[in-house]
């Protein structure tokens, strides 16, 4: 091995976990701090726990909340539009096909008032 190119090796480096567990190992650093170890990791403990590094969970929940808020605003807007469509006034022009006068005239005729070849026979 070449001299003076390798980092100093610490055979009794201390590892400290966030849960409080400590152990010694060999490393190029005298002390190592970690977020998880085999004592507190969900895979080994069987617990369902969300490990949040750099706020990923909060960011996701914030985006999810924004999406739900947007969807509720869009649903309210659609309900408002539907109410407006129901409230629209239908303007009828007398004498045009489909007008109320023509409907009343047809309703008054009925099947007994039919004229034509079938009614004469």
PEMOVEN-V811787 format. One record per pair of residues at least 4 apart in sequence whose C-alpha atoms are under 8 Angstrom apart, sorted by sequence separation. I is the first residue (numbers start at 0). J is the second residue. D is the distance in Angstrom with one decimal. If there is no record, write none. Layout:
BEGIN
i | j | d
I | J | D
I | J | D
END
This chain:
BEGIN
i | j | d
1 | 5 | 8.0
15 | 19 | 6.6
16 | 20 | 5.3
35 | 39 | 6.1
36 | 40 | 5.7
39 | 43 | 7.3
40 | 44 | 6.2
41 | 45 | 5.4
42 | 46 | 7.4
51 | 55 | 6.2
54 | 58 | 6.1
55 | 59 | 6.2
56 | 60 | 6.1
57 | 61 | 6.0
58 | 62 | 6.3
59 | 63 | 6.1
60 | 64 | 6.1
61 | 65 | 6.2
62 | 66 | 6.2
63 | 67 | 6.3
64 | 68 | 6.1
65 | 69 | 6.1
66 | 70 | 6.2
67 | 71 | 6.2
68 | 72 | 6.3
69 | 73 | 6.2
70 | 74 | 6.2
71 | 75 | 6.2
72 | 76 | 6.1
73 | 77 | 6.2
74 | 78 | 6.2
75 | 79 | 6.2
76 | 80 | 6.2
77 | 81 | 6.1
78 | 82 | 6.3
79 | 83 | 6.3
80 | 84 | 6.2
81 | 85 | 6.3
82 | 86 | 6.3
83 | 87 | 6.3
94 | 98 | 6.6
97 | 101 | 6.5
98 | 102 | 6.4
99 | 103 | 6.2
100 | 104 | 6.3
101 | 105 | 6.3
102 | 106 | 6.1
103 | 107 | 6.2
104 | 108 | 6.5
105 | 109 | 7.0
108 | 112 | 5.1
109 | 113 | 7.2
114 | 118 | 5.3
115 | 119 | 6.4
116 | 120 | 6.5
15 | 20 | 6.1
16 | 21 | 6.3
35 | 40 | 5.8
38 | 43 | 7.0
39 | 44 | 6.4
41 | 46 | 5.1
51 | 56 | 6.1
93 | 98 | 6.1
96 | 101 | 7.0
97 | 102 | 6.8
108 | 113 | 7.0
113 | 118 | 6.2
114 | 119 | 7.3
15 | 21 | 4.6
37 | 43 | 6.2
38 | 44 | 7.0
41 | 47 | 6.3
92 | 98 | 6.5
93 | 99 | 7.6
94 | 100 | 7.1
95 | 101 | 7.9
14 | 21 | 5.5
15 | 22 | 7.0
41 | 48 | 6.3
91 | 98 | 5.9
93 | 100 | 6.7
94 | 101 | 7.1
13 | 21 | 7.0
14 | 22 | 5.4
91 | 99 | 7.5
13 | 22 | 5.9
14 | 23 | 5.9
13 | 23 | 4.6
14 | 24 | 7.2
12 | 23 | 5.4
13 | 24 | 6.5
11 | 23 | 5.5
12 | 24 | 5.3
11 | 24 | 5.5
12 | 25 | 5.5
10 | 24 | 6.4
11 | 25 | 5.6
12 | 26 | 5.8
10 | 25 | 4.1
11 | 26 | 7.7
12 | 27 | 8.0
15 | 30 | 7.6
17 | 32 | 7.5
9 | 25 | 5.7
10 | 26 | 6.4
12 | 28 | 6.6
13 | 29 | 6.5
14 | 30 | 5.9
15 | 31 | 6.2
16 | 32 | 5.8
17 | 33 | 6.3
18 | 34 | 7.7
20 | 36 | 7.8
8 | 25 | 7.2
9 | 26 | 5.4
12 | 29 | 4.7
13 | 30 | 4.9
14 | 31 | 4.7
15 | 32 | 4.9
16 | 33 | 4.8
17 | 34 | 5.1
18 | 35 | 7.3
8 | 26 | 5.9
9 | 27 | 5.7
11 | 29 | 7.6
12 | 30 | 5.5
13 | 31 | 6.3
14 | 32 | 5.9
15 | 33 | 6.3
16 | 34 | 5.7
17 | 35 | 6.5
20 | 38 | 7.5
8 | 27 | 4.6
9 | 28 | 6.6
12 | 31 | 7.4
14 | 33 | 7.4
16 | 35 | 5.9
7 | 27 | 5.8
8 | 28 | 7.3
9 | 29 | 5.9
16 | 36 | 6.3
6 | 27 | 6.4
7 | 28 | 8.0
18 | 39 | 6.7
END
